[in-house]
């Protein structure tokens, strides 16, 4: 933190799709050691960073979101080299951050490229003041100052299969930031989101926990009735029934399991217990939270 806060990146193997672009180092390839991505973004210090499979996000102190790596719609990104996500109709939330262009060393995206190789302002979110960010394998999430969450799809192999983890119904372009949906979120102020490859969970200010996306291995902790029958997918945010009587402070997601920390310091887990990931014995898949 502080005026000199910056961001660094390193990747032991950048030979896959996206190459060095996901590191935010321009056209540099073959990087095997940590390198400085930026000292600031548009003159503002970096406050948070998040990594997806083949894309990255950064949040600056003005509440603006920057991204680099693979875009969901490279042909549109090529037409708009200063944007990672194309604009949407969004209202102001808590004030508009000062207008700014991309960093002075940012390079335009070549029309033949499918990746953005330098930190680039996410223009679609400029009307918002963002306070938290998270990145799944192919999805991106932010929370604005009013506690509303927004999501959109990044790029990369298998990105299309991640649309169910966006927490919203079909209708908008997957690469366009849009608010999370769900009756359970009405009057709820969100404070944190954690995203896995195909599922995500969000924490409310009052300690509520909500899940959406894949529940194939019970990783959302959502059960149906008294008999434990897992619904395979939840397209919109749904209250996590397993922890409904607890106040959750924070949540973290693995490939197919979830850990939740309560305000009393208890750790609960649910999902796939392969390799002992849940930290307790029992059935291979567990949708009812266990301490």
N, C-alpha and C positions, 0 to 999 in steps of 0.2 A: 504494500500500500504506500500512499504518499505520492508526491508530485513526480517522483522518478520511477513509479511502478511500471513495469513492462512485462512482456511475455516472451518465453523461450519455447522451443519445440525440438523434439528429437524423435527419430523413428529408426529402429534397428533394421528395418527392411522396407524400402520404399519402391520396390520393383513391381507392385501391383497396380491396379487401376487407380488413376489419380496421381501416382508418382509423388513428386515433391510438392505438388499443389496443396495437399492437405497439411503440409508443414508451414504454409504461408511464407515460403522463402523464394518466391518467384520461380524462375526457371532452373534453379540449382537442383541437381539430382545427385544421387549417390551419397546423401548425407547420412553419416553414421554416428555423429556426435551432436550434443545439444548446440543449438544456434539461436541467436537473438532474432525474434520475429519483429518486434517493435518496442520502442521505449514509451510510446504513447500512441493514441489513435485520435487523429484530428485535434491534437493538442490536449487531450484529456487522458488521465491515467487509467490503466486497465484495472478493473475491480474483480473480475471473475472470468474463467475460461472453461470450456467444455469440449470434449472430443467425441465425435461419432466414429463410425467405421472408416469413412473416407471424406469426412468434412469436419470443420472445427468452428467454434463460436467464441467470441470475446465480448464482454460487457464493459463499457467505460463508465467513468464516474458521472457522466451526464445522462446516463440511462439509455444510451444508444447501443445497438447490437451490431457487431461486425462478424463477417463469416468468410471462410475460404475453404477450398476443396471442391468436391463434385457438387454440381447443381442439379436439381431434379429435371430442369428443362434447359439444357445447354444452349439450344438454339435461341431461346429468349434471353438468356444471359449474354449471349454473344451480341444481340442487338442492343442490350443495355449493359455495357461493360462496367458501369459503376454500381450495379445492383446484383445481389445474390438471389433475392426473391422478388418477383414482380409485384407491383403495387396492388393493394386491395382498398376497399372503401372502409376506412377505420376512423372512428371518432377520437377526439383528444381524450387522454386519460392522465390527469395529474400534471398537465403542462407539456409544452412542446420543447424538446431540447434545442439548443442553438443549431442553426443550419451549418453543415460542414461537408466538405467533399472528402473523398478518400485520401489516405495519407499521401504525402508528396512523392513517395517512392512507389506508389501503386502503379501497376501496369495494366493497360486495357486487355480485355480477354480477346484473344484471337478467335475469329469466326470458326476456325476449324477445331478449336479446343473445346473440351467438355468440362474443363475445370477452371476455377478461379484461383490464381496462384498467389495473390496477395490479400491481406485483410481488407475487406470491402464492406462498406456500410450497407446494412439491410434497409433499403429505402422504405419498404412497406411498413416497417415498424417505427419510422421516424415520428409519427404523431403520438406515440406512446412514450412513457418514461418507464423503462424496464428495470426491475430490481433483482431478478433471478433468471438464470438460464440453465438449460440442460440439453444434452444431445444423446439420442439413442443411436443404434447402428445407422439408420437412415432417416430418422425423424429429428426435428428440432422443436424445443419448447421454451417459452419464456413466460414470466409472470410480470404483469405491469404493477404500477404503484397502487392501483385499486384492488389488487388481488385477483385479477382476471388472468386466465392462462390462454395462451395462443400456441398454435402448432402449425407446422408445415413439413413437407417431405423434402429431404435432400436427395442427392443422387447416389449412384453406385449400383453394383450388381445386387439384385434382389430387392431394390428399393420399392418396386411395385407391390410386393408382398407385405410391405410395412404400412400400407395405407390404413389398415384396421387399427393400428396403434396410435392414430392421430387424435382419437377421442372426439370425433365429430362425424356427422353423417355425410354421405356422398352429396355432391352438389357443387362444391367449389373445386377449383383446380388444386390438386394435391400440393403443388409447390407454392401455393398462395397462403400466407399466414391468415388464420381465421381462429375465432375463439373456440375453446373447448365447449362441448354441449353436454346436456344431461340435466334432468330434473333435480338430481341430487345436489347440483352445484348452485342452485338458486339461493341467494343470500349468504353464500359461503365466500369467505376471503381466503384465497390460497396463499401459501408462503413458500412451498417447495415442491418441485417435481423431480422424480428420478425415472429415467427411461432405460429399458432393456432393449434387446433386439426386436421384440415384437409386442412388448407390453410396457405400461408405464403406470406409476402411482403418484398421487398428489396429496399433500398434507394441507389441511385447513388450519386457520388461525386458532380455532378452538380445539385442535387435536384430532379432527376427523381425518379419516384416510379413505381415499377414493382410487379405484383402479379402472383401467380400460385397456383394450387390446386382447392379446391371447391369454386364455386361462387354461390352455390344454393340459398343463402340468400342475394346475392349482396355484400358479404364481401370483394370482390376484387376491387370493384369500377369500374369494367369494363363493358361497355355497348356495344351493337351491333347496330350501325347505329343511326339514329335520334330517332327511336322508341325504348323505353327501353325494350329490350328483353335480359334476362340474359342467357348466356351460362353456363351450369351447372358446367363445369370443364375446367381448362386450364392446360394441362400437362407440358407446359414449360412457362418460364417467359414472360409476356406480359405487355406492358406499361399501366398504370392505366389512362384511358382516362378522368376520372372525374377530375383529378388534373393536367392535362398535361400543363396548363399555369402557374402553381405555382412551387416554389422551396421547396421541402419537406426537413426538417431537420432530423426528426425522425418519426418512426411509431411504433404502438403497436397494438397487436391483442388480441381479446377476442375469446370466443367459436365460434361465427358466426358474429362478427362485427369487425371493424377496426377504429382506430383513427390515424390521421396524423397531425403532427405539422409542420408548414411552417416556413420559415426564417423570416417572419414578425410577428410571434407569434400567427398566426391564428390556430385554431384547427378544423379539418374537420373530419366527421364521415360518415360511410356507412356500410350497412349490416342489420342484424336483430335488430329491435328496441325494442324487448321484454324487459319488466321491465324498460323501459326508457334508455336503454344502449347507444343510440345514442345522447342523450342530446338535442333532438329537436322533434317536432311533425311531423306527416306525415304518409306515408304508413308504414305498418309493416316491409316491407323489402325495403331498399333503396340502389340502386347501384350507383346512381348519388350522389356524395359527397355533404354533407350539412354542413354549418358552425354553 
